[in-house]
Amino acid sequence: MNVIEKLCVVTAVYGLAACKTENQLDLSSLSINPYNREVAISGLVVTKQHSPLSVPDEYTHIHTLSSHLFEHHWLQHANFLGDLAELKAMFKKTSLPEAASFITALDKSKERYLSYLNNVDAIAVGMQRQIDKDLKNYRHSIYELSNKIHFLKTSEITYQERVNSLEAKVKSQSSRYNQLSAAFRQALQRTINNHDSSIKLIDELSFSFDNRPHDICRQYHGMSELLTTVTTNCVYINRDQLLAPFPDSLKDKASKVIDSYAADIWHAMTKLNGYFDTANNTQHFPKNLNYQLAQARRALREKTYINERESALLLHRYQQELAHIEQQRDEVLSLAFLDEHLRIDTQSEAFIRKLNLSVSPLEPFANLYQSADIKQRFTHAYAEKIIRQYPYELSFNVSSSGYFSIPNKSDATGVIFYFNDIKQFLSYDLTKHDQHPKIINQDSAGLSLSTQSLIDVVSGKLKQHWAI
Protein backbone atom coordinates (compact mmCIF):
# COMPACT_ATOMS: atom_id res chain seq x y z
CA MET A 1 0.00 0.00 0.00
CA ASN A 2 1.31 3.45 -0.91
CA VAL A 3 1.77 6.42 1.37
CA ILE A 4 -1.41 8.17 0.27
CA GLU A 5 -3.59 5.20 1.15
CA LYS A 6 -2.05 5.05 4.58
CA LEU A 7 -2.78 8.69 5.23
CA CYS A 8 -6.44 8.18 4.36
CA VAL A 9 -6.71 5.23 6.73
CA VAL A 10 -5.39 7.22 9.64
CA THR A 11 -7.89 10.00 9.12
CA ALA A 12 -10.81 7.60 8.92
CA VAL A 13 -9.79 5.75 12.03
CA TYR A 14 -9.79 8.85 14.11
CA GLY A 15 -13.25 9.66 12.83
CA LEU A 16 -14.51 6.48 14.39
CA ALA A 17 -12.95 7.12 17.73
CA ALA A 18 -15.38 7.11 20.64
CA CYS A 19 -13.97 10.37 21.92
CA LYS A 20 -12.03 13.23 20.42
CA THR A 21 -8.33 12.39 20.84
CA GLU A 22 -5.27 13.82 19.13
CA ASN A 23 -4.14 11.88 16.07
CA GLN A 24 -1.23 12.55 13.80
CA LEU A 25 -0.74 12.57 10.06
CA ASP A 26 2.90 11.65 9.44
CA LEU A 27 3.55 14.03 6.58
CA SER A 28 7.26 13.27 6.40
CA SER A 29 6.63 9.62 5.48
CA LEU A 30 4.07 10.38 2.75
CA SER A 31 4.67 11.16 -0.93
CA ILE A 32 3.36 14.67 -0.66
CA ASN A 33 4.70 17.71 -2.42
CA PRO A 34 6.94 19.43 0.13
CA TYR A 35 5.11 22.66 -0.55
CA ASN A 36 1.85 21.01 0.53
CA ARG A 37 3.23 20.42 3.98
CA GLU A 38 3.35 24.15 4.51
CA VAL A 39 -0.25 24.90 3.44
CA ALA A 40 -3.44 24.55 5.44
CA ILE A 41 -4.81 21.01 5.63
CA SER A 42 -8.50 20.27 6.23
CA GLY A 43 -10.29 17.03 6.96
CA LEU A 44 -13.73 15.70 6.09
CA VAL A 45 -15.39 12.66 7.64
CA VAL A 46 -17.19 10.43 5.14
CA THR A 47 -20.35 8.63 6.27
CA LYS A 48 -23.00 6.63 4.47
CA GLN A 49 -25.12 9.77 4.27
CA HIS A 50 -22.44 12.35 3.49
CA SER A 51 -19.47 12.42 1.14
CA PRO A 52 -17.90 15.28 -0.79
CA LEU A 53 -17.52 12.85 -3.69
CA SER A 54 -21.27 12.17 -3.90
CA VAL A 55 -23.36 14.20 -6.36
CA PRO A 56 -26.05 16.13 -4.43
CA ASP A 57 -29.72 15.52 -5.25
CA GLU A 58 -30.15 19.23 -5.98
CA TYR A 59 -27.51 19.09 -8.71
CA THR A 60 -28.85 15.83 -10.12
CA HIS A 61 -32.36 17.24 -10.30
CA ILE A 62 -31.15 20.34 -12.18
CA HIS A 63 -29.71 18.19 -14.92
CA THR A 64 -32.51 15.62 -14.92
CA LEU A 65 -34.96 18.44 -15.52
CA SER A 66 -32.68 19.98 -18.16
CA SER A 67 -32.49 16.64 -19.96
CA HIS A 68 -36.27 16.34 -19.85
CA LEU A 69 -36.63 19.75 -21.49
CA PHE A 70 -34.09 18.93 -24.20
CA GLU A 71 -35.54 15.50 -24.98
CA HIS A 72 -39.01 16.75 -25.96
CA HIS A 73 -40.03 19.20 -28.64
CA TRP A 74 -41.23 22.33 -26.94
CA LEU A 75 -44.71 21.99 -28.44
CA GLN A 76 -44.97 18.44 -27.10
CA HIS A 77 -43.91 19.39 -23.59
CA ALA A 78 -47.09 19.56 -21.52
CA ASN A 79 -45.50 21.51 -18.65
CA PHE A 80 -42.87 23.54 -20.46
CA LEU A 81 -43.36 26.80 -18.51
CA GLY A 82 -43.70 24.93 -15.23
CA ASP A 83 -40.42 23.08 -15.77
CA LEU A 84 -38.68 26.31 -16.80
CA ALA A 85 -39.89 27.97 -13.60
CA GLU A 86 -38.78 25.02 -11.48
CA LEU A 87 -35.37 24.92 -13.16
CA LYS A 88 -34.91 28.65 -12.66
CA ALA A 89 -35.80 28.29 -8.97
CA MET A 90 -33.26 25.49 -8.59
CA PHE A 91 -30.47 27.54 -10.17
CA LYS A 92 -31.38 30.40 -7.83
CA LYS A 93 -31.27 28.02 -4.89
CA THR A 94 -27.61 27.23 -5.58
CA SER A 95 -26.79 30.87 -4.63
CA LEU A 96 -23.87 30.74 -7.05
CA PRO A 97 -22.91 33.80 -9.15
CA GLU A 98 -22.15 31.35 -11.96
CA ALA A 99 -25.87 30.41 -12.03
CA ALA A 100 -26.92 33.95 -13.04
CA SER A 101 -26.28 33.38 -16.75
CA PHE A 102 -28.47 30.26 -16.69
CA ILE A 103 -31.27 32.17 -14.96
CA THR A 104 -31.09 34.94 -17.57
CA ALA A 105 -31.12 32.36 -20.37
CA LEU A 106 -34.18 30.65 -18.88
CA ASP A 107 -36.00 34.01 -18.76
CA LYS A 108 -35.18 34.55 -22.44
CA SER A 109 -36.36 31.03 -23.23
CA LYS A 110 -39.66 31.76 -21.51
CA GLU A 111 -40.15 34.95 -23.55
CA ARG A 112 -39.35 33.09 -26.76
CA TYR A 113 -41.70 30.27 -25.85
CA LEU A 114 -44.64 32.62 -25.35
CA SER A 115 -43.84 34.44 -28.59
CA TYR A 116 -43.38 31.22 -30.57
CA LEU A 117 -46.56 29.76 -29.08
CA ASN A 118 -48.59 32.81 -30.07
CA ASN A 119 -47.29 32.53 -33.62
CA VAL A 120 -48.05 28.82 -33.78
CA ASP A 121 -51.55 29.34 -32.40
CA ALA A 122 -52.22 32.04 -35.00
CA ILE A 123 -51.05 29.73 -37.79
CA ALA A 124 -53.12 26.86 -36.40
CA VAL A 125 -56.25 29.03 -36.20
CA GLY A 126 -55.82 30.06 -39.84
CA MET A 127 -55.25 26.46 -40.92
CA GLN A 128 -58.25 25.27 -38.90
CA ARG A 129 -60.46 27.95 -40.44
CA GLN A 130 -59.44 26.87 -43.95
CA ILE A 131 -59.92 23.17 -43.16
CA ASP A 132 -63.38 23.82 -41.70
CA LYS A 133 -64.31 25.88 -44.77
CA ASP A 134 -63.05 23.20 -47.16
CA LEU A 135 -64.87 20.40 -45.34
CA LYS A 136 -68.08 22.45 -45.27
CA ASN A 137 -67.83 23.06 -49.02
CA TYR A 138 -67.08 19.40 -49.65
CA ARG A 139 -70.07 18.30 -47.57
CA HIS A 140 -72.35 20.71 -49.44
CA SER A 141 -71.06 19.61 -52.85
CA ILE A 142 -71.33 15.94 -51.93
CA TYR A 143 -74.89 16.48 -50.69
CA GLU A 144 -75.89 18.30 -53.89
CA LEU A 145 -74.26 15.76 -56.19
CA SER A 146 -75.69 12.84 -54.23
CA ASN A 147 -79.17 14.31 -54.64
CA LYS A 148 -78.64 14.79 -58.38
CA ILE A 149 -77.37 11.23 -58.77
CA HIS A 150 -80.31 9.95 -56.75
CA PHE A 151 -82.66 11.95 -58.97
CA LEU A 152 -81.17 10.51 -62.16
CA LYS A 153 -81.24 6.96 -60.82
CA THR A 154 -84.84 7.20 -59.64
CA SER A 155 -87.54 6.34 -62.17
CA GLU A 156 -90.36 8.66 -63.21
CA ILE A 157 -92.88 6.17 -61.84
CA THR A 158 -91.24 6.36 -58.41
CA TYR A 159 -91.56 10.16 -58.40
CA GLN A 160 -95.18 9.95 -59.49
CA GLU A 161 -95.88 7.55 -56.63
CA ARG A 162 -94.12 9.88 -54.20
CA VAL A 163 -96.18 12.86 -55.39
CA ASN A 164 -99.38 10.88 -54.97
CA SER A 165 -98.36 9.77 -51.48
CA LEU A 166 -97.41 13.28 -50.36
CA GLU A 167 -100.61 14.77 -51.79
CA ALA A 168 -102.58 12.33 -49.67
CA LYS A 169 -100.53 13.19 -46.58
CA VAL A 170 -100.95 16.93 -47.16
CA LYS A 171 -104.70 16.52 -47.59
CA SER A 172 -104.94 14.46 -44.40
CA GLN A 173 -102.75 16.83 -42.40
CA SER A 174 -104.65 19.88 -43.71
CA SER A 175 -107.90 18.30 -42.60
CA ARG A 176 -106.47 17.58 -39.15
CA TYR A 177 -105.13 21.12 -38.79
CA ASN A 178 -108.44 22.67 -39.86
CA GLN A 179 -110.42 20.39 -37.56
CA LEU A 180 -108.22 21.22 -34.56
CA SER A 181 -108.45 24.94 -35.28
CA ALA A 182 -112.24 24.78 -35.63
CA ALA A 183 -112.64 22.67 -32.49
CA PHE A 184 -110.48 25.12 -30.56
CA ARG A 185 -112.60 28.10 -31.69
CA GLN A 186 -115.79 26.29 -30.81
CA ALA A 187 -114.51 25.30 -27.35
CA LEU A 188 -113.55 28.89 -26.56
CA GLN A 189 -116.88 30.19 -27.91
CA ARG A 190 -118.83 27.71 -25.77
CA THR A 191 -116.89 28.81 -22.72
CA ILE A 192 -117.80 32.48 -23.21
CA ASN A 193 -121.39 31.67 -24.25
CA ASN A 194 -122.01 30.48 -20.70
CA HIS A 195 -121.44 34.07 -19.67
CA ASP A 196 -122.72 36.09 -22.61
CA SER A 197 -123.70 34.51 -25.93
CA SER A 198 -123.64 37.88 -27.66
CA ILE A 199 -119.83 38.11 -27.40
CA LYS A 200 -118.06 36.83 -30.52
CA LEU A 201 -114.37 35.94 -30.48
CA ILE A 202 -112.36 37.90 -33.02
CA ASP A 203 -108.67 37.07 -32.44
CA GLU A 204 -107.11 33.88 -33.80
CA LEU A 205 -104.49 31.73 -32.10
CA SER A 206 -101.06 32.87 -33.31
CA PHE A 207 -97.57 31.60 -32.60
CA SER A 208 -94.05 32.97 -32.39
CA PHE A 209 -90.89 30.87 -32.24
CA ASP A 210 -87.39 31.06 -30.79
CA ASN A 211 -84.97 28.33 -31.84
CA ARG A 212 -83.18 27.88 -28.53
CA PRO A 213 -83.21 24.99 -26.00
CA HIS A 214 -86.44 24.82 -24.03
CA ASP A 215 -84.72 24.94 -20.65
CA ILE A 216 -83.44 28.47 -21.31
CA CYS A 217 -86.64 29.92 -22.83
CA ARG A 218 -87.80 33.32 -21.68
CA GLN A 219 -91.28 33.51 -20.18
CA TYR A 220 -92.41 36.14 -22.68
CA HIS A 221 -91.53 36.99 -26.25
CA GLY A 222 -92.89 40.44 -26.90
CA MET A 223 -96.62 40.25 -26.07
CA SER A 224 -96.66 36.46 -26.37
CA GLU A 225 -96.38 33.97 -23.51
CA LEU A 226 -94.35 30.75 -23.44
CA LEU A 227 -96.36 27.63 -24.27
CA THR A 228 -95.09 25.18 -21.66
CA THR A 229 -96.82 22.14 -23.17
CA VAL A 230 -94.34 22.19 -26.09
CA THR A 231 -90.98 21.11 -24.70
CA THR A 232 -88.93 21.43 -27.91
CA ASN A 233 -87.41 24.89 -28.38
CA CYS A 234 -89.43 27.96 -27.37
CA VAL A 235 -92.99 28.35 -28.66
CA TYR A 236 -95.08 31.38 -27.68
CA ILE A 237 -98.81 32.15 -28.08
CA ASN A 238 -100.99 35.27 -27.84
CA ARG A 239 -102.69 34.08 -24.63
CA ASP A 240 -103.53 37.52 -23.23
CA GLN A 241 -105.09 38.58 -26.52
CA LEU A 242 -107.26 35.45 -26.64
CA LEU A 243 -108.36 35.87 -23.02
CA ALA A 244 -109.20 39.56 -23.33
CA PRO A 245 -112.96 39.06 -24.06
CA PHE A 246 -113.41 36.72 -21.08
CA PRO A 247 -114.47 37.96 -17.65
CA ASP A 248 -112.05 37.24 -14.80
CA SER A 249 -114.28 34.43 -13.58
CA LEU A 250 -113.79 32.52 -16.86
CA LYS A 251 -110.16 33.35 -17.69
CA ASP A 252 -108.78 30.31 -15.88
CA LYS A 253 -111.21 27.96 -17.63
CA ALA A 254 -110.52 29.54 -21.01
CA SER A 255 -106.77 29.30 -20.39
CA LYS A 256 -107.11 25.56 -19.81
CA VAL A 257 -108.95 25.25 -23.13
CA ILE A 258 -106.04 27.05 -24.81
CA ASP A 259 -103.52 24.69 -23.20
CA SER A 260 -105.49 21.61 -24.26
CA TYR A 261 -105.44 22.59 -27.96
CA ALA A 262 -102.45 24.87 -28.59
CA ALA A 263 -99.72 22.22 -28.64
CA ASP A 264 -101.64 19.94 -31.04
CA ILE A 265 -102.41 22.86 -33.35
CA TRP A 266 -98.71 23.88 -33.33
CA HIS A 267 -97.52 20.39 -34.21
CA ALA A 268 -100.16 20.00 -36.94
CA MET A 269 -99.27 23.38 -38.42
CA THR A 270 -95.48 22.86 -38.44
CA LYS A 271 -95.80 19.35 -39.86
CA LEU A 272 -97.93 20.75 -42.68
CA ASN A 273 -96.24 24.09 -43.44
CA GLY A 274 -93.34 24.56 -41.03
CA TYR A 275 -92.97 27.99 -39.46
CA PHE A 276 -91.68 31.07 -41.25
CA ASP A 277 -90.23 33.76 -39.00
CA THR A 278 -91.06 36.98 -40.84
CA ALA A 279 -89.02 39.10 -38.41
CA ASN A 280 -85.81 37.22 -39.24
CA ASN A 281 -86.80 35.94 -42.70
CA THR A 282 -86.08 32.38 -41.58
CA GLN A 283 -87.89 29.15 -42.43
CA HIS A 284 -88.07 26.68 -39.54
CA PHE A 285 -89.01 23.00 -39.95
CA PRO A 286 -88.07 23.01 -43.66
CA LYS A 287 -88.93 19.33 -44.15
CA ASN A 288 -92.65 19.98 -43.78
CA LEU A 289 -95.11 18.12 -45.99
CA ASN A 290 -95.91 20.99 -48.35
CA TYR A 291 -92.19 21.57 -48.95
CA GLN A 292 -91.64 17.88 -49.65
CA LEU A 293 -94.58 17.86 -52.04
CA ALA A 294 -93.28 20.90 -53.91
CA GLN A 295 -89.85 19.26 -54.25
CA ALA A 296 -91.37 16.00 -55.46
CA ARG A 297 -93.51 17.78 -58.05
CA ARG A 298 -90.53 19.71 -59.33
CA ALA A 299 -88.47 16.52 -59.60
CA LEU A 300 -91.31 14.83 -61.46
CA ARG A 301 -91.50 17.70 -63.96
CA GLU A 302 -87.75 17.57 -64.53
CA LYS A 303 -87.86 13.81 -64.89
CA THR A 304 -90.60 14.11 -67.49
CA TYR A 305 -88.57 16.42 -69.74
CA ILE A 306 -85.16 14.73 -69.51
CA ASN A 307 -84.42 12.00 -72.08
CA GLU A 308 -82.63 8.75 -71.37
CA ARG A 309 -79.39 9.62 -73.21
CA GLU A 310 -79.06 12.99 -71.51
CA SER A 311 -79.77 11.34 -68.16
CA ALA A 312 -76.98 8.80 -68.68
CA LEU A 313 -74.45 11.50 -69.59
CA LEU A 314 -75.36 13.62 -66.59
CA LEU A 315 -75.21 10.60 -64.28
CA HIS A 316 -71.70 9.74 -65.47
CA ARG A 317 -70.52 13.33 -65.06
CA TYR A 318 -72.00 13.71 -61.58
CA GLN A 319 -70.52 10.40 -60.44
CA GLN A 320 -67.07 11.50 -61.59
CA GLU A 321 -67.44 14.86 -59.85
CA LEU A 322 -68.60 13.13 -56.70
CA ALA A 323 -65.64 10.73 -56.71
CA HIS A 324 -63.22 13.65 -57.19
CA ILE A 325 -64.73 15.72 -54.37
CA GLU A 326 -64.83 12.72 -52.04
CA GLN A 327 -61.14 12.13 -52.77
CA GLN A 328 -60.37 15.77 -51.92
CA ARG A 329 -62.40 15.48 -48.73
CA ASP A 330 -60.65 12.26 -47.76
CA GLU A 331 -57.26 13.91 -48.26
CA VAL A 332 -58.25 16.56 -45.73
CA LEU A 333 -59.70 13.99 -43.34
CA SER A 334 -56.48 11.95 -43.50
CA LEU A 335 -54.21 14.85 -42.54
CA ALA A 336 -51.98 13.42 -39.83
CA PHE A 337 -52.13 16.56 -37.68
CA LEU A 338 -55.93 16.37 -37.26
CA ASP A 339 -57.32 14.62 -34.19
CA GLU A 340 -60.45 12.47 -34.03
CA HIS A 341 -62.58 15.61 -33.80
CA LEU A 342 -60.92 17.10 -36.92
CA ARG A 343 -59.17 19.74 -34.83
CA ILE A 344 -55.51 20.59 -35.45
CA ASP A 345 -53.22 18.93 -32.92
CA THR A 346 -50.34 21.36 -32.54
CA GLN A 347 -48.40 18.77 -30.53
CA SER A 348 -48.42 16.15 -33.28
CA GLU A 349 -45.25 15.22 -35.14
CA ALA A 350 -47.02 15.91 -38.44
CA PHE A 351 -47.87 19.48 -37.47
CA ILE A 352 -44.32 20.12 -36.27
CA ARG A 353 -42.92 18.76 -39.54
CA LYS A 354 -45.36 20.77 -41.64
CA LEU A 355 -44.36 24.05 -40.00
CA ASN A 356 -40.69 23.01 -39.89
CA LEU A 357 -40.51 24.08 -36.25
CA SER A 358 -36.87 23.17 -35.72
CA VAL A 359 -35.92 26.34 -33.82
CA SER A 360 -36.45 25.87 -30.10
CA PRO A 361 -37.22 28.61 -27.58
CA LEU A 362 -34.69 26.79 -25.37
CA GLU A 363 -31.85 27.92 -27.62
CA PRO A 364 -30.53 30.63 -25.21
CA PHE A 365 -30.40 28.09 -22.39
CA ALA A 366 -29.14 25.25 -24.58
CA ASN A 367 -26.24 27.33 -25.91
CA LEU A 368 -25.05 27.99 -22.37
CA TYR A 369 -25.68 24.45 -21.24
CA GLN A 370 -23.60 23.01 -24.07
CA SER A 371 -20.73 25.46 -23.61
CA ALA A 372 -17.64 23.67 -22.28
CA ASP A 373 -16.37 26.87 -20.69
CA ILE A 374 -19.66 27.59 -18.91
CA LYS A 375 -19.87 23.98 -17.76
CA GLN A 376 -16.33 24.15 -16.35
CA ARG A 377 -16.99 27.34 -14.42
CA PHE A 378 -20.33 26.20 -13.00
CA THR A 379 -19.19 22.72 -11.95
CA HIS A 380 -16.03 24.14 -10.39
CA ALA A 381 -18.06 26.68 -8.41
CA TYR A 382 -20.54 23.99 -7.38
CA ALA A 383 -17.69 21.72 -6.26
CA GLU A 384 -16.33 24.53 -4.09
CA LYS A 385 -19.82 24.96 -2.64
CA ILE A 386 -20.04 21.25 -1.78
CA ILE A 387 -16.77 21.38 0.15
CA ARG A 388 -17.46 24.78 1.66
CA GLN A 389 -20.91 23.73 2.91
CA TYR A 390 -19.91 20.28 4.09
CA PRO A 391 -21.56 19.64 7.48
CA TYR A 392 -19.65 21.39 10.23
CA GLU A 393 -19.89 18.41 12.55
CA LEU A 394 -18.08 16.28 9.93
CA SER A 395 -15.23 18.73 9.36
CA PHE A 396 -11.93 19.26 11.19
CA ASN A 397 -8.54 20.93 10.75
CA VAL A 398 -5.02 19.50 10.72
CA SER A 399 -2.16 21.43 12.29
CA SER A 400 1.01 22.23 10.37
CA SER A 401 2.74 19.42 12.27
CA GLY A 402 0.04 16.92 11.30
CA TYR A 403 -1.95 16.74 14.53
CA PHE A 404 -5.76 16.65 14.39
CA SER A 405 -8.87 15.55 16.27
CA ILE A 406 -11.78 14.19 14.29
CA PRO A 407 -15.44 14.26 15.35
CA ASN A 408 -16.94 11.22 16.99
CA LYS A 409 -18.88 9.40 14.28
CA SER A 410 -19.74 5.75 14.70
CA ASP A 411 -21.08 5.53 11.12
CA ALA A 412 -17.94 6.97 9.52
CA THR A 413 -16.62 5.02 6.53
CA GLY A 414 -13.64 7.15 5.63
CA VAL A 415 -11.73 10.37 6.00
CA ILE A 416 -10.42 12.80 3.39
CA PHE A 417 -7.49 15.18 3.92
CA TYR A 418 -7.20 17.97 1.39
CA PHE A 419 -4.67 20.75 0.99
CA ASN A 420 -6.18 24.12 0.33
CA ASP A 421 -5.50 25.29 -3.24
CA ILE A 422 -3.17 22.36 -3.94
CA LYS A 423 -3.74 19.59 -6.49
CA GLN A 424 -3.40 16.71 -4.04
CA PHE A 425 -5.57 15.09 -1.40
CA LEU A 426 -5.49 11.98 0.74
CA SER A 427 -8.33 9.56 1.31
CA TYR A 428 -8.43 6.97 4.03
CA ASP A 429 -10.81 3.98 4.00
CA LEU A 430 -11.95 3.15 7.52
CA THR A 431 -13.76 -0.01 6.52
CA LYS A 432 -10.42 -1.82 6.12
CA HIS A 433 -9.45 -1.43 9.77
CA ASP A 434 -10.51 -3.14 12.96
CA GLN A 435 -8.54 -0.74 15.13
CA HIS A 436 -8.11 3.00 14.94
CA PRO A 437 -4.43 3.91 14.45
CA LYS A 438 -3.11 6.92 16.23
CA ILE A 439 -0.69 7.75 13.46
CA ILE A 440 -1.32 7.65 9.73
CA ASN A 441 1.80 7.11 7.68
CA GLN A 442 2.92 5.49 4.47
CA ASP A 443 2.37 2.01 5.93
CA SER A 444 -1.29 2.61 6.87
CA ALA A 445 -3.71 0.35 4.96
CA GLY A 446 -6.55 1.94 2.98
CA LEU A 447 -4.62 5.14 2.32
CA SER A 448 -4.53 6.63 -1.19
CA LEU A 449 -3.17 9.83 -2.69
CA SER A 450 -4.85 11.70 -5.54
CA THR A 451 -2.74 13.82 -7.86
CA GLN A 452 -5.74 16.09 -8.43
CA SER A 453 -7.23 18.58 -6.04
CA LEU A 454 -10.39 17.56 -4.23
CA ILE A 455 -12.28 20.36 -5.99
CA ASP A 456 -11.15 19.10 -9.41
CA VAL A 457 -12.23 15.55 -8.61
CA VAL A 458 -15.63 16.68 -7.33
CA SER A 459 -16.02 18.96 -10.36
CA GLY A 460 -15.20 16.03 -12.65
CA LYS A 461 -17.94 13.93 -11.05
CA LEU A 462 -20.39 16.79 -11.54
CA LYS A 463 -19.45 17.04 -15.22
CA GLN A 464 -20.22 13.35 -15.65
CA HIS A 465 -23.77 14.02 -14.49
CA TRP A 466 -24.24 17.02 -16.78
CA ALA A 467 -27.57 16.32 -18.55
CA ILE A 468 -27.45 12.56 -18.06
Buried (B, 14 or more C-beta within 10 A) or exposed (E): BEBBBBBBBBBBBBBBBEEEEEBBBBBEBBEBEEEBBEEBBBBBBBBEEBBBBBBBEEBBEBBEBBBBBBEBEBBBBEEBEEBBEBBBEBBBEBEBEBBEBBBBBBBBBBEBBEEBBEEBEEBBEEBBEEBEEBBEEBEEBBEBBEEBBEBBEEEEEBBBEBBEEBBEBBEEBBEBBEEBBEBBBEBBEEBBEEEEEEEEBEEEBEBBBBEEEBEEBEEEBEEBBBBEBBEEBBBBBBBEBBBEBBEEEBBEEBBEBBBEBBBBBBBBBBBBBBBEEEEEEEEBBEEBBBBBBEBBBEBBEEBEEBEEEEBEEBBEEBBEBBEEBBEBBEEBEEBEBBEEEEEBBBBBEEBBEBBEBEEBBBEBBBEBBEEEEBBEBBBBBBBBBBBEEBEEEBBBEBEEEBEBBBBBBEEBBBBBBBBEEBBBBBBBBBEBBEEBBEBBBBBBBBBBBBEEBBBBBBBBBBBEBBBE
